[in-house]
Amino acid sequence: PFLSSSTDSRVSSRFAHTVVTSRVVNKASTLQEVTFQMELPKKAFITNFSMIIDGVTYPGNIKEKAAAQEQYSAAVERGESAGLVKATGRKTEQFQVSVSVAPAAKITFKLVYEELLVRHLGAYELLLKVQPQQLVKHLQMDIYIFEPQGISFLETESTFMTNELAEALTTSQNKTKAHVRFKPMLSQQQKSPEQQQDTVLDGNFIVRYDVDRTVSGGSIQIENGYFVHYFAPEHLATIPKNVIFVIDKSGSMSGRKIQQTREALIKILGDLSPRDQFNLISFSGEATPWKPQLVAASAENVNEAKSYATAIQAQGGTNINDAILMAVQLLERANREELLPAGSVTLIILLTDGDPTVGETNPSKIQKNVQEAIDGQHSLFCLGFGFDVSYAFLEKLALDNGGLARRIYEDSDSALQLQDFYQEVANPLMTSVAFEYPSNTVEAVTQDAFRLFFKGSELVVAGKLRNQSPDVFSAKVRGQLHMENITFVTESRVAEQEEAFWSPRYIFHSFMERLWAYLTIQQLLEQTVSTLDAEKQALEARALNLSLSYSFVTPLTSMVITKPEGQEQSQVAEKPVENGGCGSRVLTQHFPHCVRLGGSSADPVFSKRRGWRGQGSLRGTARVGQGGPISQQGGVQEESIVPALNFSQNVGCGEGSHLPSPHPSSGVAPIQPPSVILPLPGQSVDRLCVDLKHSQGSTNLLSDPGQGIEVTGHYETEKAHFSWIEVTVKKPQLQVRASPEHVVVTRNRRSSAYKWKKTLYSVMPGLKMTMDKAGLLLLSSPDRVTIGLLSWDGPGAGLRLLLRDTDRFSSHVSGTLGQFYQDVLWEPLAAADDSKRTLRVQGHDHSATRELKLDYQEGPPGMEISCWSVEL
């Protein structure tokens, strides 16, 4: 194992500074190539990288892109691996450097990156990847969070954590500080006793949190002459909205895309408020409105719109120009006829998967037409489905018109991604928001005027304080609510604020100045999208100067990495940009035989055309700016040394004396599991098998207000399994919906999909949610009934429900299954037949029969049990 790997992430007032350090020694007797590989968030800027080889430091130097281009081009011509950073997934990009080291040489890699955490649906999220790809003698991850406003909740989630590994995870928290540490021993990192050299660490580690907020909704924090103003008022009423959904139904949308779009639309329409007005426009070669004008989101209209959405079929070309202009005309006409409620917000949401092919097809002409038509009156949001659409075209279209663009990735959860985006814009709380500061006290202020503020998000303004700034720094935020103007006033005592950030354990010095520089660069780069040449050059020049001054690898700068003499002299790290289409540059990297990268050759590989496939060897080819996991292969020798950092799965299924199921050819029908097995602690019969024979439609299986849980489901009697099961928990507010395809978890309006048999370990205040590789998802807490959902693939394959700790049900439990935890009376065995008896539940008699059943609770292949069974 390589010697050590540490990740130290310090989040101060939302600004995260992460340092990853890996130390290695070459124990082989020959020259070896060592690779450092690390995945980092797309929004982050790399700010430093160095290699120390036997005491000599080889730094990475950040230069203007043009200056680094010569070295980059020369390396490409020599056929060397010039690209060090590439997009690898939806939220991450990968940094990778290889270097040859002599026998017994010691090498230390150090990578530093920074990002401002953005509030999304009521939470900040810090994502760390953990992928050492081999066992590590000393592995440690520390996350320190300091939020002067106070931490309102904190939760962790990981895709590799097991119950054994969880012992290496500790979280401590007080009002303003939190510390999460993960420090697994070698034995905890091993996949299994049989696979002692393989690590279980491979996947994501996520920390989510939010902060306390005052009535003024604002917090001004000051450090070392710079300030940041966070604004996210609570308890404001949602402003009614007029929204037009513009949906691409061209031929390229056919199949799964249009099916997922329909599914998402039906859910989104159901989430409209009765005070909203809406319409739908579907387009291919030409655009067609659902109704001639906007209609109120009444139950009747919403149901009619859902039927219309269900019938959308995909065929034909793509006329984006006419479709958006039609949406603008509908809004303009409604406005002229005074049909838009006073103080309401107008939104256009475009979903397309391709470039324009019909009507006006020149992208810049379309952008000009749309901007002139909208004229600053409405906000346009553009969603690009997949990679066949020009993201740059959609981004400019949105930013020109007060909205934003988002890529929707083609995957099993595309419908959820669409719903997630809608939730972000579903609740406008303020319009025309302007931040005002006394002009003689501040300078170099970032964007201070915003068209819209949505529930669950946050507006951020940063700047410098002038030298003669007053003792009390005050700011006003003006904006419009539904029917009135409002002004928030926030004051901050400069000396007090400065003192708050003196704790060195949580803070790195001058972090607020770097936060200001980071935010300024991000906003300048965004502004360049919607400006013309001369102004664009001026914005880029400012962004470049800041990038160089603060050592950020941005789309305008490159990092040149120097190496020991005799090796290719330099490599260049560049920031990938989110662009679409298939024209992105391909970098091919050839890896030497001694380095193991990515995983075994049996790892699944994702191909855009063929989907997931098993065995295969991709030779490290990555399309820059394109999502989807890519597995890179290389031979492995015992001495191979690969430091890298990233996290994922492993949990075994339970033990038990499993009986093999009868072989199909034996002519004996395999024993089937019941619909549900209910443990009955404290009763004369310790478990009951329930077969749902007559259940129709959605059923209330369990409801316990005392426990704050509810379980509903849809049981298909013909297939003898559940088509879905939904668990709702009151505290913390959580909904888990399981289907044969995946598990969807919704918390604070934020939905995430998890595939079955992929490990998951999530710790929320008062609740733990885990999934193991056998496909068992458990929801547990110290004083609650444990609810399990299982993707069972033994006989009678399908979704199964498990219950544990059922003695914790309150006396108020009810439902089809809940009734068996109320007054239950077992009559004596029948004299004539001791395999039959009567069970009296709340005054109703059920006949129970002793039968052989398959117990699915410990996972496949299951255990044969004798069980009292009732049919419902």
N, C-alpha and C positions, 0 to 999 in steps of 0.2 A: 504493500500500500504506500501511496505517497504520504509524506510526513504530516502535512497539516493543510487545512483549508478553513479560512474564517471569513465570515460576512458580517460587517458591522454597519448597520443602517441607523442613522440618527435623523429623526423627523422632528424639526423644530417649527412650530407654527405652520404646518402643512408642507414645509420644504424638506425634501428627503435627500440626504447625502449618504451614499452607499459606497463602502470600500470593500473590495473582494481581494483577499490575499491567499495565494497558494504557494506552498513550499515543497520542493521535490529534490530527490537526490538520484542520480543515475547509478544504480547498483550493478549495471552490466559491465562487462570488461571491454565493450566496444562503444564507439560513438553512437548515440541514440538521438532520435528526433522526439522532442517533447512538445505536446500541443496543449495550450491553454484555451479553453472554450467556455464561454459564458453567455447566457441569454439575459438581456436587460429590457425594460419596458420601452416601447417605441417612443413615448413622449419624453424619455430621459435624454440628456446630453452627456456623452462621455466627456470627462474633464481632465483625466490623467491616466496614463498607462506607463508602466516601467517594468523592465526585467533586470534583476540583479543576478549575475552569473559569477560565482566565485568572488564575490565582493565588488565586482565592477558593474556600475549601473548603466543600462542602455535605456534612455528615456524616449518617450514618444513626444514629438514636437508638433504643435498645432500650427498650420500654415494656411494661407489663402489657397482655395482649391486650385487656382491656376498655377500657383507655384509648385504644388505637389503633383500636378498633372503629368509633368515630364517624367518623373520617377514612376508614376503609375503606368503610363503608356509604355515605357521601356520594359517594365516588369511583365506587362501583358505580351509584348512582342517576344520576350524570352520564354514565354509559356509558363511563367511562374504564377503562383496564387496571389494575385494582386489585391483582390477584394477581401477585406478582413471582417466587414460588418454586412450582414444581409438580413432581410426580413424573413422570419421563420414561422410566424403565426399571426393570429389576430392582434395580439397585444405586445408581441415581443420581436426583437431582432437579435441576431447572434453575432458575438464578437469572437474572433478566433485567430490565434497567432501560433506558429510553429517555430521551433529553434533547435538546432543540433547542439548537444552537449557532450563533453568528454566523459570518460569513465570517472566515477567518484565525484563529479562536479555537482555543486549545489546550486539550485536556481530558485529565485522567488519572483512570482508574477504578482503585480498589483494593478488593479483596475479601479478607477473612481468614476462614478456617474451621479448626476443630480437631476431631480425633477420636482415640480410643484404638483402636489396631489390635488386632483380636481374633484369637487363634490358632485356625486352622481346619485340621484334618487336617494338623497339623505345620508350618504356615507362617503368617506374617503377610503381609498383602497391602495395598499402598498403590496405590490406583487414581487416576490423573489422566486427565482428558479433555482432548484437544487438538483444538479445532475453530476455528481463527481465521477460517475461511470466506473468507479472501482472503490474498494474499501479505503478509508482515510483514517490514519492513526489518531489524529487530533482534528475533529471536525466541530466547528462551533458557529452558531448564528446568533447574533444579538440585535434586537430591534429596540431602540430607545425612542419613546415618543414624549414630546413636551408640548402641551397646549395650554397657554395661560388662561384661556377661556374655561377650561375644565373639560374632561373627557366624559361624554354622556353615556357611551357604551363602547365596548371593544369586543371583537370576536375574531377567531382565527379559523382558517380553513386550509386543508392540505389534501393533495391528491395522492400522497404516498404513505401517509401516517397510518400506522397500525396501533392496536392497543399496547403492544410491547414498546413501540417507538415513542408512544405518547408519554411514557415515563421519563423520557429525555426532554420533554417540553414543559417549561415553567412560565407562568405569566404572573407578574405582580403589578399592582396598580394602586395609585391614590388619586386624589382629585384632579391633578394636572399632569401627572406623569405615569407612564406605563413602561414596563420592560418585559419583552418576550425573549426567552432564550431557548435554543434548541441545541443540545450537546449530546449526541448519541455515542455510545461506546462502540468499539469494533463489532462486538458480538450482536449488538442491536441492529447494525447496518446489514448483516448477512441476510441473503434471501432465504436460505434454509440450511439445515445441517448438511444436506447433500450438495448445495451450491455455495460453499463457504467463501469463494472468491468473488461472488456476484453481489452487488449492492442492491438493496431494496430502495435506495434513495433516488427517485427519478420523477420529478414533477413540480407542481406549483406549491408555494407556501404563501398564503394571502392573509394580511391583517386588515380588517375593516374597522373603522371607528367613526364617531361623530363627536361634535363638541357642544357644550352648553351655550345657549344664546340668551341675550338680554332682550328686554322689551324693544329697545331701539334697533334690534336686529343687526347692529354693527359692532365691530371690535377693531380698534386701531392699536397696532403693536409697533414698537419702536426699538431699533437696535443700531448702535454705532452710526447715527446720523441718517438712517434710512427708515421709512415707515411702510407698513402694509395695512390696508383697510379692507377687512372682510365684511361682506354685507349679505345676510340671508335672514330676513325677518320671518318670524313664525306667525301663525294664527291670522293670516290675511285671507279674505274670501277670494275664491277663484273668480277670475273675470270670464264672462261668457265668451265663447269663441264661435267664429264662422269658419268652418274648415272644408276645403275641397280636396278630396283624394284623387290624384291623377295617376291611373294605373296602366302600365304597359301590358298589352295583351298580344304583342307581336309573336310571330312563330317561334322565336328563340326562347320565349317564356314557357313553352309547352312542357308538359310532364310535371315533374316534381315542383318546379319553381311556381307555376300558376296555382298548383294545389296548395302549396304553403302560403302563397299570397292570399288565396281565398280564406284559408284557415285563420290567418292573422287579421284580415279585414273583418271577419265575422266577430272575432274577439274585440277588436278595436271599436267597432260600431256599438257593441254592447257596453263599452266603457264610456260612451258619450254621455254628457250630462243633459238632462231634459231642457236646460236653459241654452244649450248649444244649437246652432243651425249647421246643416251640412249638405253636401252633394257629392256624387261620384262621377268621374269622367274616365271612361276606359278608352284606350286608343291603340290602333295599329297603324294602318295606312291613313286612316282618318279618325277623328276624335268624336265620341258619342257621349252626351251627358245622360245620366240616369233620369233626372228630372229637368224640366226647363228652367227651374230656379231653385235656390236653396230652400230646404224645408226644415222645420223644427225637429229636434231629436226626440220625438214622442215615441212611446213603445211601438205604436202601429207603424210609424215611418221607419224606425230602426229595423223591425222585423221584415218589412218589405225590402229594405236595402240589403239585408242579409240574404234574402232569396235571390236578389239580383246578383250579389257578389258570388253566390254559389254557382250561378250559371255562366260566369265569365269563362270563355274559351279562348285559347291562344292560337292565333294565326295571322299572317300578313306582315307588313313592314313596320317601320317605327317613325311616326311623325310627331316628334317631341314639341316642335315649334307651335303647331296648331293646337295641341292639347293644352299647353300652359296658357297660351293666349285665350283659349276658350274659358279656362278657369278664371282668368283676370276679368274677362268680359262679364261673366256671371256675377262676380263680386261688385264690379263697377255699376252694373245695372241695378243690383239690389241696393247699392248705396244711393244712386240717383232717385230710386223709388222709395227711399227712406225705409227699407225693409231690414236694415242691419240695426240691431239694438244699440242704443246710445252707449258709448264707452266700451263696446265689445272689441275683440281682437280678431283680425283676419289672417288665416294661415292657408297656404297651399302646400300640400305634401305630394311630391312626385316620386314614383317608384319606377325605375327602368333598368333593363339589363343589357342595353346595347346602345350603339351610336345611332344618330338619326340617319334614316335611309330613304325617307319619303318627304315630299314637300321641301321646305328649306333645310338643307343638309349641312350648310357651312356653320360650324360651331360658333365662330365669333359673330356671325350675323344673328344667330338664334339668341346669343347672349345680349346683343344690342337690342333686338326686338323686345325681349322679355323685360330688360331693364327700363326701356322707354315706356312699356305698357304698365308695369307695376308702379314706377315713378315714386318709390319710397312709401307707398300706401299699404302694402301687404308684405308678409314675410314668406319666403319660399324655402322649403326644406327639400333637399334632393337625396334620395337613397339609391345607391348603385348596387344592383344585385349581381354578384359574381365579378369576374375579371375581364369580361368582354366589352365593358363599358369604359369610356375615358373618364377616369376619376377627376382629372384636372379640369375637364369641361364642366362636370357637375359641381365641383367645388367653387369654381368661379361664378357659375350661375347662382348658387346659393349665397355666397358671400357678397355678391353685387346687390342682393335683394334682402339683406337683413336676416338671413337664415344660416344654416350650416349643412354640410354634406356628410354622409356616413356610408361606409361600405357595409353591405349585407353579405356575409360569407355563405357560400353554398354548402349547406350541411344539414344534418337532421334537425337542427334547432333554428333554421332560418326564420320560421314563423315567429319564434320567441324573440329573435333579434328585432324583427319589425315591431312587435308589441312593446318591447323594451324601449325602442326609440320613441314610439308614440307616448309612452308614459312620461318621458322627459319633457314633452311639449304639451301634455294634456291639461296642465293646470297653470295657465299664466296668472301671476299674482299682481304684477306691476308693469306699466308701460312707460316709455320715455324717462328712463332712470338717469339722473345726472348727479355726479359727485362734485361738491364745491368745497374748496379749501381757501383760506386767506392767501391771496396771491403773493404777499410778501414773505410767506413762511415756507413755501414749497417750490420745487423745480423738478424738471425731468419726470413729470407724472405720466404713468401709463394711461391706457384708454380709460376715460372717465365718463363716457356717455354710452348707454346701452338701450337698445330698442325695447327689449323684453326681459323680464325676470320670471323664471319658472319655479314652481314648488320643487324642493329637493335639490336645487342647484345653489350656486353662490357666485356673487360678483366680487371681483378682486381688483383693487387699485393699489399701486405701489409708487413710491417716489422718494426724492431726497429732501431732507429738511435743510433750509438755509441756515447759515451759521447763527444768525440772531433770532432763531425761532423762540417763541414764548415758552413759559413753563408748562402751560396747559395748551395742548394742541386740539383744536376743535374742527369738526367737519359737518357739513350738511349733505343729506341725500334727498333729492326731490324726485317725485314721480307721480304717476297717476294710478289710482285704484279704479274700480269699476265706475263709480259715479262721482269721484271727488279727487282733488289733488291732496298730496300728503308730503310732509317734510319730516325726516328723521334727523335728530342731532346727536352726534357722538363726540364725547370729549375723552382725552387721554393725557395723563400726567407724564411728561417726558422722562423725568428722573426715575419715577416708579417703574416705568416700562423698561428703561435701560437696565435697571437692577434685576428685573425678572429674568433676564437672559444671561446672567453671570454664571449660572451653574454649568461648569465645563463638561460634566459627564454627559449632559444631554445636548449641548450646543457646541457647534464649531464656530469660531470667531468670524464676524462679518457675513454671517449667513444671509442676513436680510438684504445686504447689498447684492449678493449673488442671486437671491430670489428676484430682486428688482431687475437685474440684468437678464435673467432667464425669461421672465414674463415679457420684458421689452422686446427681446429677440423674437419670441414666439409671435407676438402681436405684429411686429414689423414684417415678418415673413408672411403672415396671413394677409396683411394689407397689400403686399406686392402682388397677390393673386388678382386683386380687382383695381389695379392702377395702370396707367399708361407708361410708355417707355421712360421718359425723362424722370418722372416722379418715382417710378419703379427703381431706377438706378440709384436715386438718392436714398430711398428706403433700404435697398440692399447694402449700400455703402455703410449706413449707420449700423445695420445688423452685423455686417462683417467686422467693423471696428470693435463692436462689443464682444463678438465671438472670440476675436483674437485677444482682446484685453483680459477677458475672464476665462480664457482657455476652454471654450466649449466646441466640441465637434458638432457643427450644425450643417445644413445643406450647403452652406457657403464656405466651409472650412474643411480641411482634411488633417488627419494626424499621420505624420511620417514616423514609422517605427524603425529605429536603427538596430542593427544586429552585430554580433562579433565579426571580426575580420574574416574574410574567406567564405562567408555565407552571403546569399543574395543580400545586398547591402541595405535595402530598405523595403518596407511594405507600407501600404497606404490604407488607413481606415477612413471610410466616408460614411456619412449619414444617409441611409436609404430614404427615398421619398415615397409617399403613398401615391402611386400612379396606377393607371389601369392598363388594359389592352395587353396584347401579346408582344409588344415591341420592346419590352424591358430587356436590359443587357443581361446576357448569361455569363456567369463566371464559372469556369470549371476548375475544380481543385483536385489535384492528384495527391493521395496520401500514401506515405511509405508503409511498408508492411508491418512495422513494429508498433504502430499506434492503433489502438482500438477506438473507433468513433461511433457514437450513435447507438449501437446495440448489435444483437446477433443478426445473422442473415435471415432469421425467421421473423424478424420484426415486421409488422404491417407497414406498408408504404402507401402513401396517398398519391394517386395520379389523377389529374383533372379529368382526363377522358375515361379512365377505366375505374375510378373510385378506389376503394381499399383493395390491396392484394397482399398475399403473404410473402413466401420466399422471394427474394429479389435482391439485386445489388445495384444501388444507385451510386454512381461514382462522384458523390459530393457535388452534383450539379444543382445550383439554386437559381431560381428566377428572382431577381431583386425586386422587392415590392410585391411579391406574390405570396399569399398565405398558404397554409397547409403544411403539416409536418413532413420533414424530409429525413430519411434515414441514410446515414453515410457509412459505408463499409470499409473495413480494412482488416488485414490478417492480425492475429494476436499472438505475441510471444509472451512468455512468463514475465520477462523484464519490462514489458511495455508500461509506460508511465503516462497517464493522461489526466492532468488536472483539468477540471471543468466544473462549473457549478450550475446546477438546475434540479425538482422533486417529483415520485408517483407511487405506484401501488404495491400492496401485498398484505393479504390477510387470509389465513387458511380457514377452512370450514370446520365445524365442530367435530368432536370425536364421537364414536358410538359404535355399537356392534351392528354394522350395516349388513343387511342380508342382500345378496344379489337378487335382482329381479329375475323372474323366470325368463328363460331365453325364448324369443318369439317363436322359434321353430319347434319348441317343445309341445305346442298345442295348448298350453295352459295360459289363460288370460292373465296378464300381470295384475297384481293387487293394486288397486287405485287409491290415491289419497282422498280423504273427504274434502269438502269445500273449505272447511275451517276446523282446526283443532283448538278447543278451549280448555286451558288449564283451570281446574276448579279447586283451589286450595281451601282447606278447612271443610270441604264437603265429604260425604261418605264415598263419593266417586271422585277420583282425583283428576279425571279429564273426560271431556265429552267431544265426540266427533259429530259435527253438524253438516248435513248435506242440504244445500239449497236447491230444492227441486221445483219450486213454484214461484220463485222470486222473479218479478218482472221490473225492468227499468231500473232507475236509480234507487238505491235502498239505503236507509239510515241504519248502519250496522251497529254503531256505538255512539252514545252521546253521554258525556258526564260533565255537567257544569261545575261540579266540585273539583274535578281534575283539570278543567279547562281544555278538554279535548273532544273532538268529534271525528268519526270515521264514516264515510259514505262510500258506496261502491256500486258497480254494475256487474251483476253475475250473469254469464251466458250459460243457461241450463243445457243447451245442446252441446256446447264445447266443454262444459264442466270446468270453467275457470272464469276469473274476473277479467273483464276487458279494461277496467280501470278501478283504482282505489284512491280515495282522496282523504288525507289526514289534515285536520285543521287544529292548530294549537293556539291558545289565547295568549299565553305569556312564555317566551317572547312571541309576538305575532308571526305566525309562519303557516304556510300551506304547502303540503307535499302531495303532488299528484303523480301516481305511478301508472304507466301504461306498459304494454309489452316492449315498446321501443326504448323508452328511457324514463327517468324520474325528473319531474320539473319541480323545483323548489322556488316558492315566491315569498320574498321577505321585503317589507317596505316598498312594495310595488315593483321590486327588481326580481326578475325571473331568471333562473339558471337551469340548464339541462345537464343531467349527468347520465352517462351511458351505464347500463348494468355491468356489474363485474369489474368496474374500474374503482379502485379504492378511493375512499373519501373520508376525511376526518374533520368535522366542523364543530367548533366549540363556541356557543352563543351564551349570553347571560341566562342561566337557568335551564339550558338544554344542550345535549350533545347529539350530533347526527353522524353516524358512521356507515360506510358500506364496505363490504369485503369482496374478495375475488370470487367467492361462491355466489355473489349476487344477493346478499342479505343486507338490507338497509334497516338500521335500528335508530329509533328516536327514544332517548332515555334521559332521565334526570333523577336525582336522589329520592324524590318523594312522589314520583309519578309512575303510573303503569308504563311499561316499555312496549312500544308498538313496533312491530317488524313487518317489512314488506319484502317479499322474496320473489326473484325471477327464477322460478323452479323449472328445470328441464329434465326431470325424471318422468316416470309415467304420469299421464294427465298433465302434461307441461302447461305452464301459464303462470299468472300472478297468484301469489298466495299471501295470506295475512297471518301474522304470528302475534301472540300476546304473552308477555312475561310480567311478573310482579303484579298479578291481577288482584292480590289481596289489598292493593292500594286504591281500588275503585271506591268511590264514595257511595252513599246510600241513594244518590240521585241518578245512578247510571240507568240508561234505558237503551232501546233499539233492538233490532232483530237478534243481535248477539248479546247486547248488554243486559237483556232481560234475565239471562242465566246467572247473573251476578246479584240478583235480587232474591226474594224468598223462593227457594227451590226445595221441593220435597220429593225424595225418592221413595216410591212405594216398595214394599217387600217383593222379592223375586216371585214370578208366577210359579205356582206349584207344578203345573203340567209341563212348563218349559222354562228352564232356568236361564235361557238366552234372551228372555223378554222381561221387561218391567216397565212400570209407568212412572213418568216424571211429571210432577205438577209444578208449573211455573206461573206465579201470580194468578192462581185460580184456573189456569188452563192445563188440560192433560195432554201430554205428548207420549206416544209409545216409543220406548227405546229398545234397540236390539243389539246384542253383543255380536260384533262382526270383526273380521280381519281387515285392517286398513294399513295404508302405508303412511308412516310418519315422515312428513317433509321438513320438520322443524330444524333438523341438523344438516340440511342440504342433501343433494343427490349422493348415492342412489336411494337414500331413504331407509327406514327400518320398519319391519313388519311388526305391528302391534295389535293386541286385542282391545277393542274400544267399544264402549256403549255409544250407539249412533242414533241420532234422531233426524227425521226429514222435516224440513220447513217448507 
